[in-house]
């Protein structure tokens, strides 16, 4: 297999690949000349947009492709035309292609990565969510023969970034958050994260997540069912592989901007979390011996934000 820049001469291969992928879904119609004539010279199309295109080739056949281009708003770049032949899925090829596109966008100064995916493409959604993209914004309606509806996925491209997720984004992050929870030593419970998404939707909970260089590596929640001036912080998690890089600190600092005047939390006595919390100016309210799930002592903290 060869990974190389895409060429206009690949048009026949690109059209065959996209057509085969669309044919997997009832109602998806590829009308090249009527709706996507740029496929006839796709490399030129991306070059004129300031972007780039790649092809994966095996024995002269195009088996994968991806492109990226700047969107012109706040240094966002779009990942697009991401397709892999069915027999090559699960081989790592999709990851290689997306790595190429993301690296190119970052090198060009992208601060945010965006993509659109048809609502019918469930397998693609799972892949993008594994790559730490989350759903954001409204569904896009296309006036095409396929009657397409598209989800918007996005994530920060670089740096350490904390964002609050709405219910749609929370739902798309459930698998990734469960994986982080498991790496932190707890059982990954999909039902728990579905409940969290439901409470985000009803306003009972705020969910914040942290990306580090495009990887979703941490999360924290704020329970908001109490009176509107109070919030209880729960389940601060940071991927063990990404600790001591400021992720926990950034999450707790972001929580302080969530609009609550009084925050409370608890943590095991003597833990690294306790040292971090004290360092951020939280006040100890007391401790209860043997209060934790493993009968460890637990310290309770509060912070008044004025």
Order of alpha helices (4+ residues) and beta strands (2+ residues): beta-alpha-alpha-alpha-beta-beta-beta-alpha-beta-alpha-beta-beta-beta-beta-alpha-alpha-beta-beta-beta-alpha-beta-alpha-beta-beta
